[in-house]
Amino acid sequence: MINLNNYSAANIKNDLLSGMVVAVALVPEAIAFSFIAGVSPLVGLYAAFIIGLVTSLLGGKPGMISGATGAVAVVFVGLGLAVSKLYPELSGEALSMMILNYILMATLFAGAFQITVGLFKLGKFIRLVPQPAMFGFVNGLAIVIALAQLKFFKSSDYDTLTSWGEILSHSFSENYLMYIITIITMAIMYFMPKITKMIPSGLAAIILLTLIVYFGNLDTKTVSDLADIKGNLPSFVMPDMSLLSWESLQIIIPYGILVALVGLIESLLTLSVLDEMSGTRGSGNKECIAQGCGNMASGLFGGMAGCAMIGQSIINYSSGGLGRLSSFTAATLLILFVVSLSELIGIIPVAVLVGIMFMVSIGTFEFSSISRIKYMPKADAFVLVLVTIITVLFDLAIAVIAGIIVSALVFAWQHAKIYTRTHTEEDGTKVYEVDGPLFFGSVTSFNEQFEISDDPQKVVLDFKRARVMDISGVEAIDAITKKYQDAEKSLTIRHLSQDCKVLLKEAGPFCSYEEDDPTYKVAANL
């Protein structure tokens, strides 16, 4: 929770001001993501308020911003198409209300799933995401943020144009003021922190350029041109559970799980990025529970699901918002804009917000990864590029999962070799000193090390420098023991961990081992 006793005057000022910047920047994002999902802009705005408010109080990282996001909105596009197929007789407003009802039910299911993940402390598995995949995720997301701004520069006759030359020419002639304002915004955000940090540069750009556009009566797109954001406070809206059937559950559950996974991956990766920026460590499991509670609350008050927003979170941190008060301020001001200040927010030029998001994109992109890529192992470089491309072309969750799978396969291949050194003891016993991990990938190499027909009657396998990683390794040990037994020779295992002894006792009936070094642990159980 927010403890003002831990705040200095500077903390409060920075958090309040950065929260104001984020609140303004959240408005067009929430509206745009609502359009993507095919619902009213208020659905996205309510989601940004409710999820942002809950996670500001319960989240695992102070200052992290959550709300309606593009990654989750894209999932709801597929949900809408599935609902349209299930109810072919519906159209227009009736179909839209049915899709919204399914979105709310999927949001509730996603929230419950995320809470379960947090309660079972599964958030730690974000550590399985390798650094190259993390770089790829950040770079891909930076490109997605930048590309998402280009739609604001489309000319009114875009659909009738046939060449890139015409598109660029018409876009510039119709929106030249937007280009100019965007560039000025980016210049303010770049140079102002070098002069003063009294107020966030993003807020200064919004105030200054909005005043110039308004009093100069300049003809450029404003937030009010995107949509009417005026509304009331969100009220309790229970989804129509009478629609639940086997057919509907086949839609809701898979999409709910997908929404939950996309949300958790983006939230936990954002948490990791902010951990690196701030030098402090947040709680992944706490964040999972907070995201789940936020999504369930959003679904019960007419909002769609969402998750952490890396772009807005970086804006907040860059503007000095390091505490929970900043994210709380952003969520509170957002709903205040909707209820009372929609006309004031409506006069803000879209180009200012676009300029801010372009600077966020530049700040998000990990430019150091470009210089590092030539020094990386080829496999890591491939993962970085692959995750970046998939993030841009498809989906964050697919990109990260693909990166993990490729990295895991590369790791398994690189460690699929196991070696042995041999020596003979005074009594004629031959000792195989095993070196390396014994798992499914190295079993073949392990089996090739032995010369059963040429070995003496007594043979010892020394596992002091080896690790038994999985059941495939246990079965390989048991199989080689059986081969020596069939050859009427004795094979004894030395320096085997107590954990592995238990496994062998249950899964490897042919093995015998020496009772030595009982404190040695198997890697699979660390």
N, C-alpha and C positions, 0 to 999 in steps of 0.2 A: 504494500500500500504506500501511498504518498506520505512521507514523514517530513513535515516542514522544519522540524527541529534540526534535521541534518543539512538544511540548506543555508547557504550564505546569500546575501543580497545579490551577488553576481550570478549565482546559480539560478535564482528565481527569475532574474531579468532575462538571462540567456534562454532558459526553458520557455518562458512566456513568449518571447519574441520568435524563437524558432518554431514554437507551436503555431503561431499565427501564420508563418510562411507555409508550413506544411498544410494547415487547414485550407488555405486558399488554393494550394496546388492540388489538394485532394479532390476538389470539386470537378474539374474537367475530366480527371482520371475516372472518378466514379461514374460520371455520365457516360463516358466513352465505353467503359466496360459493361454498363447496363445495356447499351445499344448492341454490343457484341453478343450478350446473352439473350437478347430479344425481349427485354422487359422494360418497364417504365424507369426513367432516370432516378425516381425516388427510391426504387428497390436497391440500386447501387449506393445511393447516398445514405439510406438507412443502414445498410450493411457496413459502410465505412464508419459511421458513427458508433453503432453498437459494438462491432468487433474491435474497433479502435479503443473504445471506452473500457471494455472488459479486459483486453490484453494490456492496457496501460496500467491497470491495477493488479493483475494477476500474472502477467507475463514473466518469462525467464530472463529478460534483458531490459533494464530501464532505458526508455527512450526509443525503443524499437516501434516502428509504425506499422499497424495492420489495417486492412480494409478490403474493399472489393478489388480484385486483381485480374489482369488479363489471362493469366495461366488458368485460373479457375473458371473464368467466363467462357473460355474456349471449350471447356468440358461441357458446359451447359448448352452450347450450340448443338452438340451431339444428342444431349438429353431432349432438347426441343424437337429434333428430327424424329427421335424414337416415339415421342408422344404424338406427333402428327400422324405417324403410321398406325399407332394404336387407336386413334380416334379420327378416322378419315372423314367422318360426317361433320366434324367441327371445322369452323373457319372464323376468321376475323377476331373479334373481341372474345368470343367464347373459347377459341383455341388458345389465345394469349393467356386467358385466366387459367385454363387447364395446365398449360406449360408452367405458369407461375406456381400453381399448386404443387406440381411435381418437383419443381426447383426447391420449394420450401421443405418438402418431405425429404429430398435427397440431402439438403443442408442439415436437417436434424440428424439424419443417419450418419453423415460425415462427422458431425460434431461428437456424437456418441463414440464413434470409432476412434477419433483422435484422443478423447479422454481416456479410453481404454489403453491406447498405446502409451500415454503418459503414466497411467497408474501402474502398468507393468514395466515401467522404466525401460522402454524400448527406444527412447530418443537417442540413447548412446550410440546406436548403430549408424548415426550420421558420420561417425569416425571412419566408417568403411569407405567413405567417398575419398578417393585419392586426390592429391594436390593438383595433378594435371586436369582431372575432371572438375575440380573447383575453379581453376583458372578458366576452363572452357565454359562453365556455367556463367561466371561473371562476365566474360567477354561476350558470350551470346546474348545475355540479358541486356548488356549495354547497347548492342546493335538493335535488339528488339525495341528498346525504349526510344532510340533515335528514329527507327523506321516508323514507329507508331505516331510520330509527330508529323510525318509528311502529308498525311491526309488533310491536315488543316490548310495546306497550301494549294489544294486542288482548285482549279478554276470551275466556274459554274457549268461550263460546256465541256467538261472533261470527257464525258462518255462519247461525244461526237468527234473527238480528235483522233487522228490516225497515226501520227508519228511523234517521236520524242521531241523533235524540234518544235512542233506545234504546241505540245503539252507544256514545255518549258517557257516558250514565248508567252502563251496565254496566261500561265500561272504567274509569271513575273509582272506582266502588265496589269493583271487584276489584283495581285496581292503584293505589289512592291512595298507598300507600307509595312506589311507583315514582315517581309524580309529585313527591312531597315530596323524595325523595333526589335526583332529577334536578335540581330547582330548587336544592337546597343545594349540589350539585356545581358547578353553573354559577356560583353566588354565590362559592364558594371560588376558582374559577378566575379570576373577575373581580376580586375584592378582594385576594386574597393577594399578587399581584405588586406591588400598591401599598404593601404593608407590608414584605415581604421576598422576596428571590429566592434564598435559601439553598438551597431545594429546589424542584423544579418543582411548580407548583400542582396539576397533574393527579395526580402521584404522592401528594401530600399528601391529596387528596380520596379517592383509592383506599384508602390506608392507614386514614385516620380513619373513613370511612363503613363500610368492611369490618369494622373492629373493633366499631363500634356495632351493626351488623346481626348480627354473629356472636354477640357476648356478650349483646346484648339479645334474642336469639332472635326477631328480627323476621321475619315471613312475607312475603318478597319474592323475586322471581326472581333466581337466581344463574347464573353461567356454567355450572355443572354441569347446570342444567336445560335448557340448549340442546343439549348433546351430551357424550358421553364423549370427552375429548381425550387419554386415556392411550394411549401407544403406544411403539414402539421407535425407535431411530435409523433413518432411511431407508436402505434397502439397494438395490443395483443391480437394476433391473428393466428388462430389454430388451423393448420391445414385440414382439408376435408379428408379425414381418415376413412370415410365410407367408400372412397375410391380404391382402397387397398384390395388387391386380389393377387392371385398367383402371377398373372400377366403383368400387373403394375409393379410387383416386387421384383420381377426379372429385369425391370428397367431401373427402379430406384436403387436397389442394393449395389449392382455393379457401378453405376455412376456415382453413388454415394462414396463407395470405397475409392474410386478414382479421384474424386474431389478431395477426399481426406488425404490420400497419398501425395497428390500434387501440392496441396496446402502445406503438409508437413515437410516435404522436401524443400520447398521454397522458403518456408519459415526457418527451418534448421540451418539451411545454407546461408540465409541472411544473418542468422545468429552468429555463424562462424565468421562471416565477413566483418561484422561489427565487433566481434571479439578481437579480431586482428587489428582493427582500427583503434579500439579503445584500450587494448592491452589488458582487459579484464575478461573473465570467463563467465558467461551466462549459463543458465540451467536449461538444457534441452528438454528434459522431462517435464519441467514446470511450464515451459513454453507449449508443449503438446497439450497439456491440460487446459491452459489458458486459451489456446486456439480453439479447442473443442467446446469449451464453455461459451466463447464468443460466437461461434457458429450456431450453437443450439439457441442462444438468445436471439441471434439475428433471424433464424428461421421462425421463431415464435412471434417476432414483431415485424414480419413482412420484408425482411432483408434476405439477400442471397448469401451464399457462403463466400468466404474470402480467406486471406492469410497475410503473412508479413509482406511488406512492400519494400524491396531493396532500394528502389530509387528514392522513395519518400524517406526511408530510414537514413539513407546517406545524406539527403538534404538536411534532416534534423540534426544529425551528428556534426555535419559540416557547419551548421549555423550555431552550434554551441549547445544544442539540446541533448544533454547527457543523462537527464533524470526522468522519472516517471511523470513529473509535472508537465514536461513538454508534450508527450504523447496524449496525456489527459487533456491538456489545453487544445491540442489539435482536434480531438474528437468532439469536445464541448463546443468549440467555435464552429465546427462544421455544421452541427445541428442548429446552432444559432443563425448561421447563414441561411439555412433552409427555411426556418420558421420566421425570422424577423428581418434579415439583412440581404434577402435574395436580390433586391434591386441594386444594392450597393455592389455586391459581388458581380452582378450582371454587367457592369460597365468596365470591368477589368479586360484589357485587350488579350485575346487568346495568344497573340504573338509573344507576350511577356512570359506566359506560362510555358510556351513552347521553348523559348530561350532558356528558361530555368531547367527544363527537362533535357535539353541538349547538353547543358553543362553537367547535369547529373550523369548523362550517358558517358561523357568524356571522363568524369571522375570515377565512374564505375569500371570502365575498361582497364584491365590490368596490362598496361603497356610494357611493363617489365617482362611479361611472359613472352613477348615477341623477341626480345633480345636473348632470353633464356632458351628459347626453343631450339637454337642450333647447338646448344650444349647438352640438351636433354637426351636421354636414350631414345631411340627411334620410336619405341613402343609408347613412351610417355608423350612424346610430341604428337603421335597419331591420336591418342586419347584426347589431348587438348583440342586439336583441330576437329575431331569427330564430335565431341560434346558441343563445341561452339556452333557447328553447322546444324546439328540436330535441334539445338535450342532455338535457333533462328527459323528453321524450316518447319519444325513439328511442335514439340512440347518439352517443357522443362523436365517433367518426370521421366519421359522416354529417354531424353538425353543423358540424365544422370544415371539411370539404370543401365543404359548402354555403356556408359563410361566405366561403371563398376564391373560389369560383366567382362568387358574387354581387358580391363586391368587385372581382374582375377585370373582370366585365362592366360595372360602374359606371365603373371606371377607363377602360376602352376607350371607353365612350360619351362620357365627359367630355373625352377627349383625341382624339376622332375629328374634330377640326376642324384644318385647316391653312390658313395665310394666306400671301398673297404681296403684296409691294410692288414696284412697277415704276419704272424710270427708264431714260432713253435716254442712251447714251454719245456722245461726240463724233463717232464714225464712223457713227452711226445704229443701232448695235446696241441692241436692247431687252433689259434685264436684269430677270428675275424673281427677287426675293430671297425665298426660301422660309423660312417661320417656323413651326416646330412639328414634331412627330414624324410621320414618314411610315410608316404600317403599314397592316394590313388594314382597320382601322376608318376611316382618313382618306383612303383611296385615292379614293373618290368625290368628296370635297371637293377633293382635289388636282387631279383632272381638270377640275373646273369653273372653275379659275382662269385657263385659257388661252384666248386669242382667236387661234387659228391663222390664220384667213383674213385678219385685219387686221394681223397682226404683220409686221415687216420681214423681209428675207432672212436676217439674222443675229440669233439669239436666244441668250441665255445664261441658264441656271438656276444661281443662286447658292445653295449649300447651307451657307453659313457659319453660319446660325442654325437649321438644320434637322438632324434626326436620321433616318437610315434604319434602321428597327427590324427589318424582316423581309423575306422574299422577295417578299411582296406589294408592298412599297414598291419593290423593285428592278424588278419586272415593270411597275409603273406608270410608272417612269422610262423603261424601255425602250419601252413602248407610246406614250408621248407623243413620244418621239424619232422613232419610226416614222411618226407622224402628220405631224410637220414634214418628215420626209424625203419622204413621199408628196406633200406640198404643195410640194416642191422648195425647201425652206428648210433652213437649217443651224441645228441646236440643239447647243450645247456646254454641258457641265456644269462648274461651277467650285466649288472648295473641297469636292470630294468626297473622302471618306476613302479611304485605301489599301485598307482592308478591303472597302469597298463597290466599289472599282474591280475588285478580284478577282472579286466576285460578278457585277458587270456584264459582265465579260469572259467569264464562264462561262454566265450566264443572260440576258444582255442584249446580243445581238449587234448591235443597231442604235445603241448609244450611242457617243458620243465625248466625251472630257473633257480638261480642261487638266491638265497635270502640275504642280500647285502645292499647297503646304501638305501634304506627304506625312505629317506627323506627326499630322494630325487623325484621331481615332478614331471609328468608328461605335458607337453606343450598345449595339447588340445584342451586341457582343463585349467589353463592359467587365466 
